[in-house]
Amino acid sequence: MKLFKLLWRFVRGAMLVLAAVVLFIEEWGWRPLTAWAAQLAKWPPIARLEARIVQVQSRWALVLFLVPAVLLFPVKLLALWLIHEGRAVLGVAVIVAAKVLGTALVGRLLILTEPQLMRIAWFARAMGWWRATKARVKAAIAESAVWRGVRATVRRWRVAVRRIVRG
């Protein structure tokens, strides 16, 4: 039983780290990238396109939401082929660019189509599950000893920087 508890603590810790990475990407990637994409909507042709997207039916909203993932798949395959061919830096750059642009596009599309998507029962359940899971993971991360240690270290660094700046 003791081995099981030890194993569970390890698995739970690993899952929290993975969840923290996902949340970090969402918080520090998704939001700024969707804000950047929203700035592009100030350009009249993009604004007109977004106005049409907001008015589509639920099934078309789902199609629009899924299109970037489908279109980016061949790009990611190309990146893997480049890595296989020994052009690792270019391959990784393609993957990063695809991820950044894909995240911006998917984030913006979610903002535009969320009301229509939430009319689809399975999507609404999945979104509810994701939001509840995210809240539980955030709470678990905030309670973890590692997170408390990181926050304490950051506070100490801030105090030290303030002392140095003040002279």
C-alpha positions as CSV (number, residue, x, y, z in Angstrom):
1,M,0.0,0.0,0.0
2,K,2.9,2.3,0.8
3,L,4.3,1.7,-2.7
4,F,1.0,2.5,-4.3
5,K,0.8,5.9,-2.4
6,L,4.4,6.7,-3.4
7,L,3.6,5.8,-7.0
8,W,0.4,7.8,-7.0
9,R,2.3,10.9,-5.6
10,F,4.8,10.6,-8.5
11,V,2.0,10.2,-11.1
12,R,0.0,13.1,-9.6
13,G,3.1,15.3,-9.6
14,A,3.9,14.4,-13.2
15,M,0.3,15.1,-14.2
16,L,0.4,18.5,-12.4
17,V,3.6,19.4,-14.2
18,L,2.0,18.6,-17.5
19,A,-1.2,20.4,-16.6
20,A,0.9,23.4,-15.5
21,V,2.6,23.5,-18.9
22,V,-0.8,23.4,-20.7
23,L,-2.1,26.2,-18.5
24,F,1.0,28.2,-19.0
25,I,0.6,27.9,-22.8
26,E,-3.0,28.9,-22.5
27,E,-2.5,31.8,-20.1
28,W,0.7,33.2,-21.7
29,G,0.1,32.1,-25.3
30,W,-3.5,31.8,-26.0
31,R,-4.6,35.2,-24.6
32,P,-1.9,37.4,-26.1
33,L,-2.1,35.6,-29.4
34,T,-5.9,36.0,-29.6
35,A,-5.5,39.6,-28.6
36,W,-3.0,40.0,-31.5
37,A,-5.5,38.3,-33.9
38,A,-8.2,40.7,-32.7
39,Q,-6.0,43.6,-33.7
40,L,-5.8,42.2,-37.2
41,A,-9.7,42.5,-37.2
42,K,-9.3,46.2,-37.4
43,W,-8.3,45.8,-41.1
44,P,-11.6,46.1,-43.0
45,P,-11.4,42.9,-45.0
46,I,-10.8,40.9,-41.8
47,A,-13.5,42.8,-40.0
48,R,-16.0,41.9,-42.7
49,L,-14.9,38.2,-42.6
50,E,-15.3,38.1,-38.8
51,A,-18.8,39.7,-39.1
52,R,-19.8,36.9,-41.4
53,I,-18.2,34.2,-39.1
54,V,-20.2,35.5,-36.1
55,Q,-23.5,34.9,-38.0
56,V,-22.9,31.3,-39.2
57,Q,-24.9,28.4,-38.0
58,S,-23.6,26.0,-35.3
59,R,-22.5,23.2,-37.6
60,W,-20.5,25.7,-39.8
61,A,-19.0,27.3,-36.7
62,L,-17.7,23.8,-35.8
63,V,-16.3,23.4,-39.2
64,L,-14.6,26.8,-39.1
65,F,-13.2,26.0,-35.6
66,L,-11.7,22.7,-36.8
67,V,-10.3,23.9,-40.1
68,P,-7.1,25.3,-38.7
69,A,-6.2,22.0,-37.0
70,V,-6.8,20.1,-40.3
71,L,-4.9,22.6,-42.4
72,L,-1.9,22.7,-40.0
73,F,-1.5,18.9,-39.9
74,P,0.3,18.8,-43.3
75,V,2.5,21.7,-42.2
76,K,3.5,19.8,-39.1
77,L,4.3,16.7,-41.2
78,L,6.5,18.9,-43.4
79,A,8.3,20.1,-40.3
80,L,8.9,16.5,-39.2
81,W,10.2,15.7,-42.6
82,L,12.6,18.6,-42.5
83,I,13.8,17.4,-39.1
84,H,14.3,13.9,-40.5
85,E,16.2,15.3,-43.5
86,G,18.7,17.0,-41.1
87,R,17.2,20.5,-41.2
88,A,16.2,20.4,-37.5
89,V,16.4,24.2,-37.0
90,L,14.1,24.9,-39.9
91,G,11.8,22.0,-38.9
92,V,11.4,23.3,-35.4
93,A,10.9,26.9,-36.7
94,V,8.1,25.6,-38.9
95,I,6.5,23.8,-36.0
96,V,6.8,26.9,-33.7
97,A,5.4,29.2,-36.4
98,A,2.5,26.8,-37.1
99,K,1.8,26.6,-33.4
100,V,1.8,30.3,-32.9
101,L,-0.3,31.1,-35.9
102,G,-2.6,28.2,-35.3
103,T,-3.1,29.2,-31.6
104,A,-3.9,32.8,-32.6
105,L,-6.4,31.6,-35.3
106,V,-8.1,29.0,-33.2
107,G,-8.3,31.3,-30.2
108,R,-9.9,34.0,-32.3
109,L,-12.3,31.6,-34.0
110,L,-13.3,30.3,-30.6
111,I,-14.1,33.8,-29.4
112,L,-16.1,34.5,-32.6
113,T,-18.0,31.2,-32.7
114,E,-18.4,30.2,-29.0
115,P,-22.1,31.2,-28.8
116,Q,-22.9,28.9,-31.8
117,L,-20.6,26.1,-30.6
118,M,-22.2,26.1,-27.1
119,R,-25.5,25.2,-28.8
120,I,-23.9,21.8,-29.7
121,A,-24.5,19.6,-26.7
122,W,-21.3,17.6,-26.7
123,F,-19.2,20.7,-27.3
124,A,-20.9,22.5,-24.4
125,R,-20.2,19.5,-22.1
126,A,-16.6,19.3,-23.3
127,M,-16.1,23.1,-22.7
128,G,-17.7,22.8,-19.2
129,W,-15.5,19.8,-18.4
130,W,-12.4,21.8,-19.6
131,R,-13.2,24.9,-17.6
132,A,-13.9,22.9,-14.4
133,T,-10.8,20.8,-14.9
134,K,-8.7,23.9,-15.5
135,A,-10.0,25.4,-12.2
136,R,-9.2,22.2,-10.3
137,V,-5.7,22.0,-11.8
138,K,-5.0,25.7,-11.0
139,A,-6.1,25.2,-7.4
140,A,-3.9,22.0,-7.1
141,I,-0.9,23.8,-8.6
142,A,-1.5,26.8,-6.3
143,E,-1.5,24.5,-3.3
144,S,1.6,22.5,-4.3
145,A,4.8,22.9,-2.4
146,V,6.7,23.6,-5.7
147,W,4.5,26.4,-6.7
148,R,4.6,28.0,-3.2
149,G,8.4,27.7,-3.3
150,V,8.5,29.4,-6.8
151,R,6.3,32.2,-5.6
152,A,8.4,32.7,-2.4
153,T,11.6,32.8,-4.6
154,V,10.0,35.4,-6.9
155,R,9.0,37.5,-4.0
156,R,12.5,37.4,-2.6
157,W,13.9,38.4,-6.0
158,R,11.5,41.3,-6.3
159,V,12.5,42.6,-2.8
160,A,16.2,42.2,-3.7
161,V,15.7,44.1,-7.0
162,R,13.8,46.9,-5.2
163,R,16.7,47.2,-2.7
164,I,19.2,47.4,-5.5
165,V,17.2,49.9,-7.4
166,R,16.7,52.1,-4.4
167,G,20.4,52.1,-3.8
